[in-house]
Amino acid sequence: MAHLWQKKALRGFRLYAITDLKTADRSEMRQVEEALKAGVDMIQLRSKTLTDEKFLEIGKSIRVISQRYGKLMIVNDRLDLALRLKADGIHLGQDDLSVGVARRSFNALGGGIVGRSTHSLQQARDAQKEGADYIGFGPLFQTPTKPAYPPIGLMDIARLRKFLRIPFVCIGGINAANVKCVTDAGAQRVAVVRAVFAQASIGDAVKKIKEQLL
């Protein structure tokens, strides 16, 4: 079970930024801090290339930063690293371990958030039934971060709101230019990668998206 402050933060978050860590150097830490300072509500640490040692090294620094700004820090996929970093939670893909296993592991350390990626209404139902605290729903649009998944578009967002009792965050190709049509379709929360971390000014990018979510 998540801590009360984590639950409150989860209910209130609007902008979720997902990293694509490659070097674990100071520049990546500065990018994360700039994003949190500008208004990102929740940060997810993700890397497909870093060694565990490097991931833990930068993760410890980002954990300090997230706590300084009072923001949630989630780790992608890796339960072992999430626990070692004392992260606020973990985000699981469809092919990762069960929500129950992750929940029990976090509860042994006092609690935490467990999220699940979903790509259809049925997967969203299943994740809620499984006990996820929130779901990611997408990809809405074409995106290089999810090349294996075809875009699902905006039509299911209204249907999702009818039965989902947990927060959902839309993801996939969302940026400052199209986020308005996502919110018009009924979404309150979005997750982004390149729309923040691939921009010349991370702070400006965050503000342009965030102002359309309030």
N, C-alpha and C positions, 0 to 999 in steps of 0.2 A: 504494500500500500504506500502511495506517495505521501510525503509530508504535507501538512496543511498549506504551507506557503507555496509548495510546488503545485498543489492543486489549484490554488488561487491564481498563480502565474499562468498555469496552463489554460484556465478558463479565459483569461484576459489577453492572451497573446494574439498578435495579428501578423507579424512578419517574422518568418523563420528563415535564417540564412544557413546554407549548407556549404561547408568548405570542400575544397579539392586539394588537400595538402600534398605538396610535392617535395619540398626542400627542408621543412621544419626549421627555417631560419627566422631571424628577427623580422624580416619584411612580412612574412606571413602572420606573425603575431601582431604586428602593427595593423595589418589589414583587418584582422578580427576585432581588435580594439576600436578601430575607426568605425566599423560597422555597428558594434554595440553602443558606442558613444552616440552615434547618429540616430539610433532608434530601433535597431534590431531587437526583438524581444526574446528570441531563443536561437542558440547557435548549435549546429550539429557538426561534430568533428568526423570527417570522412577522408580516407586516403586509400587509394588502391596500390600505392607504390612504396610508401614508407615502411621501414623495418619496425618491428614492435618497439625497439629501443628508441628510435627517433620519434615515433608516435607518442610514446609516453613522455619523452622529453618536452615536446612542444605542448602536449596535452596538459601537463602540470602547470605550465606557464599560462595557458589559456584558461585553465580552471581558476587561477588566481584573478585573472582579468574578469571573468564572468561573475565571480563573487563580488568583485569590487563594484560592478555596475548592477548587481542584484538581478542578473539574468540567468535563465536556465541553460545548462550545457548538457547536450545529449551526445552519445557516441554511437556511430553507425556500426551495426552488425556485431561487433566484437564485445561479447559480454565480459570476457576476462579483462580486457583493457578498460572497459567502463567501470568495473569494480575497483580496479587498481587506482584509477584516477579519482575515485569517489565522485563520479559524474552524477548529475541529477537523474539520468536515465539512459535508456538504450532505444535505438530505432531498428526494427527488424524488417528484413525483406520477406517476401513470400516463401522463400526457400530456406530461411534461417530457423533457429530453434523456436520452440513454442513460447507463447506469452507466459504460460504457467511456469516454465523453467526459469525464465528471466525474472519473473515476479518473485519466486521463492529465493533466488540468489540475492536480489536487492533487499528483500524483507529481512534477510539474515544480517544485513548491515544497516537496518533502520528504515528502509523503504526507498522507492524511486519510481520514475515514470517509465512506462513501456509503450512504445508506439509501433505501428505496423504499416508497411506499405500495402496499398490496395490498388487494383487496376480495373475493378468492376463493382457494380452494386452488390453482387453476391459475395465477393471478397470483403467488402465493407461490412456486410451483415455478419459474416463469419468472424471477422476481427473483433467486432463488438461483442459477439457471443463468447469469444475466447477470453475476453476481459481486458482488451487493450485500453489504455487511457486516452489515446487519440489515434487517428489514422491519417496517413498521407493518401491523397486520391489523385491519380493521374497516370501517365502524363496527359495534360489537357491538350498541349500543342506539341509539334515536332521539337525534339531537343537532342543534342549530341550526348547528353548525360544519360539518356535512356534509349539507345538506338534499337534495342530489341523489342521495344513496346510501341505499337502504333498509337497515335493520339486518340483519345477517347472523346474529346470535345467538351462542350459545356452543357449538353442537354440533361445529363444525369445529376447535375448539382441540385436542382430543385427536388428531384426524387430522393436524393440522399438526405436532404433536410427533413423529410417526412418521417423517416424511421430511425435516424441516427440520434442517439442520446449523448454521445461523446463528441468532443471537438474533432473536426476534420480540417485538414489543411490541403489546399489544392496545389499541385506541383506540375512542372513540365512546360518549359518554354515561356514562362510568365515573365514579363518585364514591365517597365514603366509605361510602355506604349499600349499594352493590351490588358493591364490589370483591371482597368475600369470595366471591361466587358465580363471579366471573371466575377467581380463583385455584383455587377448588374444581374448575373445569372444566379446569384444567391449565396456566393461564398463570402466569408468574413475573414478568412486567413489564407495566406499564400506562403509558399516556400520557394526560394530562389537560390541559384548558384551563380551562374555567369552574369545575371542581371545586376548583381552587386559586386562580386569579386573580380569580374573581368572588365570593370569600368575604370576610366581614368581617375574619377573622383568617387571613391566608395561612399563617402559621406553624402554627397549630392544624390547619388543613385538611391541610397536608402531613403532619403527624405522625399524624393519624387514618388517612390512607391508607397511609402508609409502614409503620406498625406491623402492618398486615394483609398486607404483602408480605414480611416477614422470616421 
